[in-house]
Amino acid sequence: MFLKHRESGKLVEVLSLRDLFNPIHVILVGRYHAGEELQEPETFVKSDLIFLSNESLPQCWVDVHYRDDELHRRR
């Protein structure tokens, strides 16, 4: 999956989709996708990444407590 680095606008290939989808993990492994040579993998903070359409990542991917309010309302 490809995302965009928020600050630089560079394309990032996500190599650890499990880390991307897991809200407990704030860091994931990926590599910049630039030039003709394959770049070395490095770590990225999820909050620094966005979709190519400039949309933020879903809350369920970045916030482990994204449904806490809903659970408290049901009680």
Jmol script that loads the backbone (N, CA, C; Angstrom):
load data "model"
ATOM      1  N   MET A   1       0.861  -1.168   0.000  1.00  0.00           N
ATOM      2  CA  MET A   1       0.000   0.000   0.000  1.00  0.00           C
ATOM      3  C   MET A   1       0.905   1.228   0.000  1.00  0.00           C
ATOM      4  N   PHE A   2       0.471   2.244  -0.736  1.00  0.00           N
ATOM      5  CA  PHE A   2       1.226   3.484  -0.796  1.00  0.00           C
ATOM      6  C   PHE A   2       0.489   4.590  -0.058  1.00  0.00           C
ATOM      7  N   LEU A   3       1.241   5.346   0.734  1.00  0.00           N
ATOM      8  CA  LEU A   3       0.740   6.523   1.420  1.00  0.00           C
ATOM      9  C   LEU A   3       1.673   7.677   1.098  1.00  0.00           C
ATOM     10  N   LYS A   4       1.333   8.843   1.581  1.00  0.00           N
ATOM     11  CA  LYS A   4       2.155  10.020   1.338  1.00  0.00           C
ATOM     12  C   LYS A   4       2.662  10.557   2.667  1.00  0.00           C
ATOM     13  N   HIS A   5       3.941  10.957   2.680  1.00  0.00           N
ATOM     14  CA  HIS A   5       4.508  11.578   3.871  1.00  0.00           C
ATOM     15  C   HIS A   5       3.966  13.002   3.946  1.00  0.00           C
ATOM     16  N   ARG A   6       3.342  13.327   5.071  1.00  0.00           N
ATOM     17  CA  ARG A   6       2.624  14.596   5.236  1.00  0.00           C
ATOM     18  C   ARG A   6       3.524  15.810   4.969  1.00  0.00           C
ATOM     19  N   GLU A   7       4.710  15.839   5.527  1.00  0.00           N
ATOM     20  CA  GLU A   7       5.589  17.011   5.432  1.00  0.00           C
ATOM     21  C   GLU A   7       6.248  17.155   4.062  1.00  0.00           C
ATOM     22  N   SER A   8       6.805  16.058   3.554  1.00  0.00           N
ATOM     23  CA  SER A   8       7.578  16.140   2.314  1.00  0.00           C
ATOM     24  C   SER A   8       6.754  15.905   1.056  1.00  0.00           C
ATOM     25  N   GLY A   9       5.604  15.222   1.203  1.00  0.00           N
ATOM     26  CA  GLY A   9       4.798  14.888   0.038  1.00  0.00           C
ATOM     27  C   GLY A   9       5.325  13.691  -0.739  1.00  0.00           C
ATOM     28  N   LYS A  10       6.382  13.049  -0.224  1.00  0.00           N
ATOM     29  CA  LYS A  10       6.967  11.893  -0.905  1.00  0.00           C
ATOM     30  C   LYS A  10       6.099  10.657  -0.720  1.00  0.00           C
ATOM     31  N   LEU A  11       6.122   9.798  -1.717  1.00  0.00           N
ATOM     32  CA  LEU A  11       5.373   8.557  -1.703  1.00  0.00           C
ATOM     33  C   LEU A  11       6.087   7.542  -0.807  1.00  0.00           C
ATOM     34  N   VAL A  12       5.326   6.871   0.063  1.00  0.00           N
ATOM     35  CA  VAL A  12       5.878   5.877   0.982  1.00  0.00           C
ATOM     36  C   VAL A  12       5.180   4.547   0.740  1.00  0.00           C
ATOM     37  N   GLU A  13       5.961   3.518   0.484  1.00  0.00           N
ATOM     38  CA  GLU A  13       5.425   2.169   0.347  1.00  0.00           C
ATOM     39  C   GLU A  13       5.418   1.537   1.737  1.00  0.00           C
ATOM     40  N   VAL A  14       4.250   1.180   2.216  1.00  0.00           N
ATOM     41  CA  VAL A  14       4.126   0.573   3.548  1.00  0.00           C
ATOM     42  C   VAL A  14       4.457  -0.909   3.424  1.00  0.00           C
ATOM     43  N   LEU A  15       5.436  -1.354   4.218  1.00  0.00           N
ATOM     44  CA  LEU A  15       5.877  -2.740   4.160  1.00  0.00           C
ATOM     45  C   LEU A  15       5.266  -3.586   5.271  1.00  0.00           C
ATOM     46  N   SER A  16       4.683  -2.946   6.270  1.00  0.00           N
ATOM     47  CA  SER A  16       4.105  -3.674   7.403  1.00  0.00           C
ATOM     48  C   SER A  16       2.636  -3.276   7.569  1.00  0.00           C
ATOM     49  N   LEU A  17       1.785  -3.879   6.766  1.00  0.00           N
ATOM     50  CA  LEU A  17       0.360  -3.546   6.814  1.00  0.00           C
ATOM     51  C   LEU A  17      -0.257  -3.852   8.174  1.00  0.00           C
ATOM     52  N   ARG A  18       0.216  -4.881   8.841  1.00  0.00           N
ATOM     53  CA  ARG A  18      -0.294  -5.196  10.177  1.00  0.00           C
ATOM     54  C   ARG A  18      -0.099  -4.027  11.123  1.00  0.00           C
ATOM     55  N   ASP A  19       1.072  -3.400  11.050  1.00  0.00           N
ATOM     56  CA  ASP A  19       1.340  -2.234  11.894  1.00  0.00           C
ATOM     57  C   ASP A  19       0.461  -1.053  11.498  1.00  0.00           C
ATOM     58  N   LEU A  20       0.191  -0.914  10.218  1.00  0.00           N
ATOM     59  CA  LEU A  20      -0.657   0.177   9.740  1.00  0.00           C
ATOM     60  C   LEU A  20      -2.075   0.043  10.286  1.00  0.00           C
ATOM     61  N   PHE A  21      -2.625  -1.142  10.255  1.00  0.00           N
ATOM     62  CA  PHE A  21      -4.010  -1.354  10.673  1.00  0.00           C
ATOM     63  C   PHE A  21      -4.177  -1.457  12.189  1.00  0.00           C
ATOM     64  N   ASN A  22      -3.111  -1.732  12.913  1.00  0.00           N
ATOM     65  CA  ASN A  22      -3.182  -1.915  14.364  1.00  0.00           C
ATOM     66  C   ASN A  22      -3.059  -0.562  15.070  1.00  0.00           C
ATOM     67  N   PRO A  23      -4.094  -0.111  15.760  1.00  0.00           N
ATOM     68  CA  PRO A  23      -4.050   1.213  16.391  1.00  0.00           C
ATOM     69  C   PRO A  23      -3.064   1.317  17.560  1.00  0.00           C
ATOM     70  N   ILE A  24      -2.613   0.194  18.078  1.00  0.00           N
ATOM     71  CA  ILE A  24      -1.646   0.216  19.169  1.00  0.00           C
ATOM     72  C   ILE A  24      -0.250   0.579  18.653  1.00  0.00           C
ATOM     73  N   HIS A  25       0.035   0.231  17.409  1.00  0.00           N
ATOM     74  CA  HIS A  25       1.346   0.498  16.832  1.00  0.00           C
ATOM     75  C   HIS A  25       1.372   1.909  16.245  1.00  0.00           C
ATOM     76  N   VAL A  26       2.258   2.740  16.743  1.00  0.00           N
ATOM     77  CA  VAL A  26       2.359   4.123  16.250  1.00  0.00           C
ATOM     78  C   VAL A  26       3.443   4.264  15.190  1.00  0.00           C
ATOM     79  N   ILE A  27       4.260   3.233  15.046  1.00  0.00           N
ATOM     80  CA  ILE A  27       5.354   3.252  14.077  1.00  0.00           C
ATOM     81  C   ILE A  27       5.182   2.071  13.132  1.00  0.00           C
ATOM     82  N   LEU A  28       5.537   2.276  11.865  1.00  0.00           N
ATOM     83  CA  LEU A  28       5.491   1.192  10.895  1.00  0.00           C
ATOM     84  C   LEU A  28       6.734   1.224  10.032  1.00  0.00           C
ATOM     85  N   VAL A  29       6.967   0.139   9.316  1.00  0.00           N
ATOM     86  CA  VAL A  29       8.117   0.029   8.427  1.00  0.00           C
ATOM     87  C   VAL A  29       7.654   0.298   7.006  1.00  0.00           C
ATOM     88  N   GLY A  30       8.417   1.131   6.318  1.00  0.00           N
ATOM     89  CA  GLY A  30       8.110   1.442   4.930  1.00  0.00           C
ATOM     90  C   GLY A  30       9.359   1.946   4.241  1.00  0.00           C
ATOM     91  N   ARG A  31       9.201   2.354   2.998  1.00  0.00           N
ATOM     92  CA  ARG A  31      10.339   2.942   2.282  1.00  0.00           C
ATOM     93  C   ARG A  31       9.808   3.968   1.296  1.00  0.00           C
ATOM     94  N   TYR A  32      10.613   5.005   1.127  1.00  0.00           N
ATOM     95  CA  TYR A  32      10.256   6.009   0.137  1.00  0.00           C
ATOM     96  C   TYR A  32      10.279   5.368  -1.235  1.00  0.00           C
ATOM     97  N   HIS A  33       9.373   5.768  -2.063  1.00  0.00           N
ATOM     98  CA  HIS A  33       9.271   5.254  -3.420  1.00  0.00           C
ATOM     99  C   HIS A  33       9.656   6.400  -4.350  1.00  0.00           C
ATOM    100  N   ALA A  34      10.955   6.494  -4.592  1.00  0.00           N
ATOM    101  CA  ALA A  34      11.463   7.604  -5.407  1.00  0.00           C
ATOM    102  C   ALA A  34      12.659   7.124  -6.215  1.00  0.00           C
ATOM    103  N   GLY A  35      12.772   7.622  -7.414  1.00  0.00           N
ATOM    104  CA  GLY A  35      13.900   7.247  -8.258  1.00  0.00           C
ATOM    105  C   GLY A  35      13.751   5.843  -8.805  1.00  0.00           C
ATOM    106  N   GLU A  36      14.811   5.382  -9.433  1.00  0.00           N
ATOM    107  CA  GLU A  36      14.782   4.062 -10.057  1.00  0.00           C
ATOM    108  C   GLU A  36      15.265   2.961  -9.137  1.00  0.00           C
ATOM    109  N   GLU A  37      16.060   3.307  -8.130  1.00  0.00           N
ATOM    110  CA  GLU A  37      16.588   2.300  -7.227  1.00  0.00           C
ATOM    111  C   GLU A  37      15.669   2.108  -6.030  1.00  0.00           C
ATOM    112  N   LEU A  38      15.585   0.869  -5.576  1.00  0.00           N
ATOM    113  CA  LEU A  38      14.775   0.534  -4.409  1.00  0.00           C
ATOM    114  C   LEU A  38      15.422   1.144  -3.172  1.00  0.00           C
ATOM    115  N   GLN A  39      14.650   1.896  -2.412  1.00  0.00           N
ATOM    116  CA  GLN A  39      15.161   2.564  -1.218  1.00  0.00           C
ATOM    117  C   GLN A  39      15.210   1.582  -0.042  1.00  0.00           C
ATOM    118  N   GLU A  40      16.045   1.890   0.917  1.00  0.00           N
ATOM    119  CA  GLU A  40      16.165   1.060   2.126  1.00  0.00           C
ATOM    120  C   GLU A  40      14.940   1.250   3.016  1.00  0.00           C
ATOM    121  N   PRO A  41      14.449   0.190   3.646  1.00  0.00           N
ATOM    122  CA  PRO A  41      13.331   0.334   4.584  1.00  0.00           C
ATOM    123  C   PRO A  41      13.730   1.205   5.775  1.00  0.00           C
ATOM    124  N   GLU A  42      12.757   1.943   6.290  1.00  0.00           N
ATOM    125  CA  GLU A  42      12.960   2.755   7.485  1.00  0.00           C
ATOM    126  C   GLU A  42      11.650   2.829   8.249  1.00  0.00           C
ATOM    127  N   THR A  43      11.699   3.394   9.425  1.00  0.00           N
ATOM    128  CA  THR A  43      10.488   3.482  10.236  1.00  0.00           C
ATOM    129  C   THR A  43       9.831   4.841  10.041  1.00  0.00           C
ATOM    130  N   PHE A  44       8.503   4.836  10.098  1.00  0.00           N
ATOM    131  CA  PHE A  44       7.702   6.044   9.948  1.00  0.00           C
ATOM    132  C   PHE A  44       6.676   6.092  11.077  1.00  0.00           C
ATOM    133  N   VAL A  45       6.408   7.274  11.565  1.00  0.00           N
ATOM    134  CA  VAL A  45       5.349   7.471  12.547  1.00  0.00           C
ATOM    135  C   VAL A  45       4.045   7.582  11.765  1.00  0.00           C
ATOM    136  N   LYS A  46       3.033   6.825  12.165  1.00  0.00           N
ATOM    137  CA  LYS A  46       1.764   6.808  11.418  1.00  0.00           C
ATOM    138  C   LYS A  46       1.136   8.185  11.298  1.00  0.00           C
ATOM    139  N   SER A  47       1.278   9.013  12.318  1.00  0.00           N
ATOM    140  CA  SER A  47       0.660  10.341  12.270  1.00  0.00           C
ATOM    141  C   SER A  47       1.303  11.235  11.215  1.00  0.00           C
ATOM    142  N   ASP A  48       2.469  10.839  10.685  1.00  0.00           N
ATOM    143  CA  ASP A  48       3.140  11.603   9.632  1.00  0.00           C
ATOM    144  C   ASP A  48       2.702  11.171   8.237  1.00  0.00           C
ATOM    145  N   LEU A  49       1.803  10.191   8.146  1.00  0.00           N
ATOM    146  CA  LEU A  49       1.392   9.641   6.857  1.00  0.00           C
ATOM    147  C   LEU A  49      -0.082   9.947   6.584  1.00  0.00           C
ATOM    148  N   ILE A  50      -0.379  10.171   5.317  1.00  0.00           N
ATOM    149  CA  ILE A  50      -1.749  10.426   4.867  1.00  0.00           C
ATOM    150  C   ILE A  50      -1.983   9.649   3.571  1.00  0.00           C
ATOM    151  N   PHE A  51      -3.241   9.546   3.173  1.00  0.00           N
ATOM    152  CA  PHE A  51      -3.558   8.926   1.886  1.00  0.00           C
ATOM    153  C   PHE A  51      -3.110   9.836   0.747  1.00  0.00           C
ATOM    154  N   LEU A  52      -2.985   9.278  -0.426  1.00  0.00           N
ATOM    155  CA  LEU A  52      -2.563  10.058  -1.592  1.00  0.00           C
ATOM    156  C   LEU A  52      -3.547  11.188  -1.903  1.00  0.00           C
ATOM    157  N   SER A  53      -4.795  11.043  -1.466  1.00  0.00           N
ATOM    158  CA  SER A  53      -5.825  12.056  -1.683  1.00  0.00           C
ATOM    159  C   SER A  53      -5.774  13.155  -0.614  1.00  0.00           C
ATOM    160  N   ASN A  54      -4.729  13.129   0.219  1.00  0.00           N
ATOM    161  CA  ASN A  54      -4.528  14.084   1.322  1.00  0.00           C
ATOM    162  C   ASN A  54      -5.488  13.896   2.489  1.00  0.00           C
ATOM    163  N   GLU A  55      -6.195  12.779   2.525  1.00  0.00           N
ATOM    164  CA  GLU A  55      -7.073  12.470   3.664  1.00  0.00           C
ATOM    165  C   GLU A  55      -6.252  11.811   4.759  1.00  0.00           C
ATOM    166  N   SER A  56      -6.627  12.065   5.998  1.00  0.00           N
ATOM    167  CA  SER A  56      -5.964  11.434   7.133  1.00  0.00           C
ATOM    168  C   SER A  56      -6.310   9.955   7.203  1.00  0.00           C
ATOM    169  N   LEU A  57      -5.493   9.217   7.921  1.00  0.00           N
ATOM    170  CA  LEU A  57      -5.772   7.796   8.120  1.00  0.00           C
ATOM    171  C   LEU A  57      -7.002   7.646   9.014  1.00  0.00           C
ATOM    172  N   PRO A  58      -7.753   6.568   8.883  1.00  0.00           N
ATOM    173  CA  PRO A  58      -8.946   6.366   9.713  1.00  0.00           C
ATOM    174  C   PRO A  58      -8.592   6.303  11.199  1.00  0.00           C
ATOM    175  N   GLN A  59      -9.469   6.808  12.021  1.00  0.00           N
ATOM    176  CA  GLN A  59      -9.253   6.807  13.468  1.00  0.00           C
ATOM    177  C   GLN A  59      -9.019   5.402  14.006  1.00  0.00           C
ATOM    178  N   CYS A  60      -9.686   4.415  13.434  1.00  0.00           N
ATOM    179  CA  CYS A  60      -9.540   3.044  13.935  1.00  0.00           C
ATOM    180  C   CYS A  60      -8.143   2.481  13.673  1.00  0.00           C
ATOM    181  N   TRP A  61      -7.340   3.139  12.839  1.00  0.00           N
ATOM    182  CA  TRP A  61      -5.965   2.730  12.586  1.00  0.00           C
ATOM    183  C   TRP A  61      -4.980   3.439  13.498  1.00  0.00           C
ATOM    184  N   VAL A  62      -5.370   4.568  14.056  1.00  0.00           N
ATOM    185  CA  VAL A  62      -4.413   5.383  14.811  1.00  0.00           C
ATOM    186  C   VAL A  62      -4.771   5.604  16.277  1.00  0.00           C
ATOM    187  N   ASP A  63      -6.006   5.358  16.665  1.00  0.00           N
ATOM    188  CA  ASP A  63      -6.444   5.643  18.029  1.00  0.00           C
ATOM    189  C   ASP A  63      -7.119   4.418  18.636  1.00  0.00           C
ATOM    190  N   VAL A  64      -6.444   3.800  19.584  1.00  0.00           N
ATOM    191  CA  VAL A  64      -6.973   2.586  20.202  1.00  0.00           C
ATOM    192  C   VAL A  64      -8.275   2.859  20.967  1.00  0.00           C
ATOM    193  N   HIS A  65      -8.516   4.094  21.336  1.00  0.00           N
ATOM    194  CA  HIS A  65      -9.712   4.459  22.107  1.00  0.00           C
ATOM    195  C   HIS A  65     -10.784   5.140  21.246  1.00  0.00           C
ATOM    196  N   TYR A  66     -10.785   4.905  19.971  1.00  0.00           N
ATOM    197  CA  TYR A  66     -11.681   5.628  19.074  1.00  0.00           C
ATOM    198  C   TYR A  66     -13.168   5.354  19.328  1.00  0.00           C
ATOM    199  N   ARG A  67     -13.511   4.275  20.027  1.00  0.00           N
ATOM    200  CA  ARG A  67     -14.929   3.983  20.299  1.00  0.00           C
ATOM    201  C   ARG A  67     -15.288   4.081  21.779  1.00  0.00           C
ATOM    202  N   ASP A  68     -14.394   4.581  22.588  1.00  0.00           N
ATOM    203  CA  ASP A  68     -14.642   4.659  24.028  1.00  0.00           C
ATOM    204  C   ASP A  68     -15.903   5.456  24.361  1.00  0.00           C
ATOM    205  N   ASP A  69     -16.112   6.578  23.708  1.00  0.00           N
ATOM    206  CA  ASP A  69     -17.304   7.396  23.972  1.00  0.00           C
ATOM    207  C   ASP A  69     -18.585   6.619  23.690  1.00  0.00           C
ATOM    208  N   GLU A  70     -18.583   5.871  22.605  1.00  0.00           N
ATOM    209  CA  GLU A  70     -19.756   5.080  22.233  1.00  0.00           C
ATOM    210  C   GLU A  70     -20.052   4.000  23.276  1.00  0.00           C
ATOM    211  N   LEU A  71     -19.024   3.386  23.806  1.00  0.00           N
ATOM    212  CA  LEU A  71     -19.214   2.359  24.825  1.00  0.00           C
ATOM    213  C   LEU A  71     -19.773   2.938  26.111  1.00  0.00           C
ATOM    214  N   HIS A  72     -19.334   4.137  26.484  1.00  0.00           N
ATOM    215  CA  HIS A  72     -19.820   4.781  27.711  1.00  0.00           C
ATOM    216  C   HIS A  72     -21.277   5.204  27.566  1.00  0.00           C
ATOM    217  N   ARG A  73     -21.696   5.579  26.366  1.00  0.00           N
ATOM    218  CA  ARG A  73     -23.088   5.999  26.139  1.00  0.00           C
ATOM    219  C   ARG A  73     -24.053   4.830  26.245  1.00  0.00           C
ATOM    220  N   ARG A  74     -23.613   3.639  25.927  1.00  0.00           N
ATOM    221  CA  ARG A  74     -24.492   2.464  25.950  1.00  0.00           C
ATOM    222  C   ARG A  74     -24.782   1.983  27.358  1.00  0.00           C
ATOM    223  N   ARG A  75     -23.991   2.370  28.301  1.00  0.00           N
ATOM    224  CA  ARG A  75     -24.175   1.887  29.678  1.00  0.00           C
ATOM    225  C   ARG A  75     -25.269   2.592  30.391  1.00  0.00           C
TER     226      ARG A  75
END
end "model"
wireframe off; spacefill off
backbone 0.3
color backbone group
